[in-house]
Amino acid sequence: MKWVKSKVRVNGKIYKGEYPEPKKHIEFSKIAVIIITAFCMCCIAFNYVLAFLEKTNVNEAVTIALITTILGTVIGYFIKAGKENLIKIKKSKEESEEN
């Protein structure tokens, strides 16, 4: 276990000292975006097979569904990540002002 020097805020009070390094974890939303994007990429590859077999009706419908899924997932994730980054920046500015 690594120990790092840091400041910890508890009930409005700031304590300085050595504390265990926080565990790094992957957020659920990142995992979901990776899985959905990988699935959609596989489906896009499958579209080329459908185009080769001249199944244009199915191909068009699948392509439209994939594009909306990819765009909805990625844009939603970018908005969520952007909000989180803005909150982190705001907190870091507040902490730097206090010191």
N, C-alpha and C positions, 0 to 999 in steps of 0.2 A: 504494500500500500504506500503510495506516495503522499508526502505531506507538503503542503504549500503554504507560504505566508500570505494571508489575506485578511480582509475585513469582513465581519459578519454582522448583519443588522438583526437584532432581536428586540421586538417591542419598541422600536424607535431608537434604541441604543446601539452604538457601533462598538464592536469588540475586535481588537487586533490580536493576531496570534497565528499559530500554525494549526491548520486543520487538514483533515483528509481531503485529497483531491476528489472533486465530484466525479461520479461515473458518467461516462459519455454514453448516450443512448440515441438510437435512431427513432425519430418521431413516427407515429402511426401514419400520418399523412404522407410522409416521404415514401414509406413502404407501399402505401396504396397507389401513389402516383407512379412509382416504378413498375408495379405489377400491371396496372391498367395500360400504361404506355407500352410495355413489352407485349401485352396481349394484342393491342391495336396494331402494333408493328407486324406481328405474326399474321393478323387478319389482312393487312395491306399486302403482304407477300402472297396470301391466298387469293387476293383479288387478281393478281397477275395470272394465276392458274385459271381462274374463271374466265379471264379475258382471252386466254389462249384457247379455252374450250368453247369460246364464243357464246357465253351465257351473259349477255349484256344486261338483261333485265335484272338479274340477281346482282350483278356486279355494281350497277348504279345504286341500287338500294343499300347494299353493304357499304359502299364508299361514303354515301351521305351519312349513314349512322356512325361510321368510324370517325369521320371528320368532326361531327358534333360531339362525340365522346372525347376525342383527344383535345379539342379546343376547350370544352367545358372543364375537363379535369385539369389541364395545364393552366388555364387562366384562373380558375378557382384557387389552385395551389399558389400561383404567383401573388394573387391578392392576399391570401392568408400569410404567406411568407413576408410580404412587404409590410403588412400591419405589425407582425412580430418584430421585424427589424426596426421599425419606427419606435415601437415601445422600448426596445433595448437601447436605442440611441437616446431616447428621452430619459431613461433611468440612469444611464451613464453620465449624462449632462447634469442631472440632479445630484448625483454622488460627487461629481467633481466640484460642483458649486459649494457643497457642504464642507469639503476639505479645504 
